[in-house]
Amino acid sequence: MRITIVQGAFLPVPPLRDGAIESAIIDEVPDCAEKVCCIPYPLSDAPRSVSNVPAPRQPHLLFAGRIHPEKGVHLLVEAMVRLQTVVAAEWKLRLVGPWETSGGGGGRSYWDELKRIAAPVRGSVEFVGPLFDPAQLADCYRAASLFVYPSLAEKGETFGVAPLEAMSHGRPAVGSSLACFRDFVRGNENSFVFDHRAPLPAAELASKLVDLLSHPARVEEVRPHAASTAQSFSLERIADLYLGDFASLVEAIKPMKPAAGTASPP
């Protein structure tokens, strides 16, 4: 028996051992450690050339995902309130994603709570809601300077596709320190990490954002590395992983050839 997991991220191709998802599976079934293979999700729009990734057009931050408490969106809005007193007022925050419970969001009460938190910086936080047109979403990624994903889901995140999608557009992600993100995020090399387990996580996130917004050269230096990382998750490369895994399974079940001078079984 072989266990193939398709919700994980490993870099570079071929996948590495000891990723967050693979480690969690092995912890549950240690006897199957040598039979576990983890294959990441592909990115349909992974960049083919890092040099073609456009520069940001607007001074704003972006969150795209489910507007739910486990995604830590409230931390981001609180951080936005804090950093508005430190950095230039032209910086904006755009929140994209479903907030209704039917779409996986936190519901009306959470949506209204976010607006209440954002009241001191009214006009600096844009509540967009869900976008279902891939072209519109891609335009949001390209327009932003930084993507922020402060997820608090210690057990709910398996891959973190949203940060990787942002990276595919050359937008470094500022994410929490969840184990699953460490599978493809290298802090200060292709993206940035803040400690979401700190006593005051919103202040911790605000401090990280202030530092980055005050030193745009650091973000610009990381940007091509973010896009380069995303290239490892192209459809072609992930297809190669599947083909390699299928080939190894076929090879494992091939009947062994009899040794020279011995009769084959009837």
Secondary structure, DSSP 8 states (H G I E B T S, - for coil): --EEE-S---SSSS--SS-HHHHHHHHH-GGGGGGEEE----BTT--S-GGG-----SSEEEEES--SGGGTHHHHHHHHHHHTTTS-TT-EEEEES--SGGGTS--HHHHHHHHHHHGGGTTSEEEEE----HHHHHHHHHH-SEEEE----TTT-SS-HHHHHHHHTT--EEE---GGGGGT--BTTTBEE--TTSSSHHHHHHHHHHHHHH-HHHHHHHHHHHHHHHHTTBHHHHHHHHHHHHHHHHHHHS-----TTS----
